[in-house]
Amino acid sequence: MPQNKVQGRVYGLVMSLTMTFLMEVWATAVRAGVQLEPGGLSNIGWPVVTQAARGFLPTVAVVILIAETYGTKLAMRMAGRICDFRRDPQALCALVRAGCNTLVMCSSVLLYVAAVFNVALGGRTIADLPTIWLGLMLQNLPLALTLNLLVATPLATYVLHAAFPETR
């Protein structure tokens, strides 16, 4: 885990970039109906990845803004109420941290997505916002947690250890 602010920023940046890119690719593939084709998501091709890349920068800017303003602090505060980082097993605390981080970040980003793309640009009413957000949460949260645990956290940890060997 990061031991100072610089390391925390590097770790957070790698997490944000990784999660945003993977979730953008997945969302783009779903909008294109790739999962409905024979072979499912294994049919993701360069057109889907290219389209996802177009939406990546604006979305990652929102993700970083949320993480820096309240997301990371709120997630760690929640995790600290569930897990005692000094006494509980390290693996349990890592799972709790990942779960709280995914819950806070995913729910915040999806509220932004629902408000901007479904209401402001999509023509839905503000009264529909809670149900749009709920549907997006049900669709995205399981994958986001899985990607956090199996891809983003290991990658961010690897980059952190490579850049700052003292964090091992």
N, C-alpha and C positions, 0 to 999 in steps of 0.2 A: 504494500500500500504506500501511497505517497507520504513523504515525511515532512514536506514543507510546501509553501504556496506554489513555487515554480513547478515542482513535481506534480502537485495537484492539478495545475493548469494543463500540463502535458497529458496526464492521465485522462482528465476530463475532455480534452480536445480529441484524443484518439477515440474515446468512448462515443462522443457526439458524432464525429465523422462516420465512424463505423455503423452505429445504429441508424443514423439518418439515411445513409446510402442504402443499406440493406432493406430498410422499411420502404424507402422510395421505390426500389426495384420491385419489391413484392406488391406494393399498391398499384404500380403501373401495370404489372402483369395481370393483376386481378381485374383492373379496369378494362384491359384488353381482352379478357376472357381466356387467357392462356391456361388457367387451371381447369377449364372445361374441356380442353382438347384431349384426345388420347395421348397419354404420356404425361399429362398435367404440367406442373411447373418445370419439368425437365425441358420443356419447349421454349423456355425463356431464351430469346435470341438477342443479337446486338441491337435491333430496333427498340426493344423494350429497355435495355440498359441505357441506350442513348437518350430515349425519352425520359427515363428516370433521372439521368444526369442533368437534364435541363431544369428539373424542379429541385435539384439537390441544394444549390447555393441559397436560395431564399429560405428553404426549410431549415437548413443547418444554421442559418443566422438566427432564426426563431428559437431553435433548440439551444444554442449557446446562450442566447439572451435569457431564456427561462432558467437554464442551469446556473448562470452567474447571478441572477437577481434573487431567486428564491428556491429553485428546484433542488439543488444539491444540499443546501442547509436544511430544508424541510425534510427531505428523504433521510438524511443522517439523524435528525432529531427523532423522526418516527422510529428508525431502526434502533436508536439508543433506548427507546422506551420498551422495546420488545426484547432486546438482547443486551446483556452486560458484556461489553467488549473485553473487560479485564478477566472475567471469570468463565464465561460460556465458551464452548468449543469454537475455535477459529472458523471451522467450516460452516457451522450453524450461523455464526454472525455474518459470514460472507454471503450466505443465501438470503438472510434477512435484509442485509444492505442492498443486494441486487433486487430483491422483490420490492422494497420500499422505493428505491431509485426508479425502477421501471414503472411502478404505480404513479408516482408523482410526475415524472417526465412524460410518460405516455398519455396520461389523462390531460395534462396541460397542453401538449402539442395537439392532441385530438380535439380539444375544445377550440383551439385556434383554427384548425382545419375545418371543423364544422361551421364555425362562425364566418370564416372568410369564404370558403368554397361552396358551402351548401346554402348559407343564408345570404351573405352580401353579394356573391357572384352567381349563386345558383337559383335564386328566386324563392327559396323556402322562407317561411315566416320565422320570426324570432321565437314564437311559441313552440315551433318544432325543434328548436335547438337542443333541449334536454334529451329528446328521443333520438335525434341524429347522433348526438354525442354518445349515448348509451349503445346504439348500434355499432358505432365505430370502436368503442371500447371492447365490446364482445368480439368483434372481428379481429382487432389488432393486438390486444393485450397478451393473449397466450403466445403469439409468435414473438412479440417484443421481449417477453421474459425469457423465452427459449434462446433468442439471439443474444440477449444480454449475458446469460449464463454460459453459453457454449461458444460464442464468437467474440463479442466485444470485450468482455472482461479478460479472457485469456490474452487477446491481442494487446489490449491496453497495458496489461501487466508485463507482457513480453517487452513492449516498447519502453515502458518505465524502467525495467531492469537493464535493458540494453543502453539506454541513455544515462541512467544513474545507477551504476553497479552497487552503490552503497545501500540500495533499497532491498537487496536480496535478503 
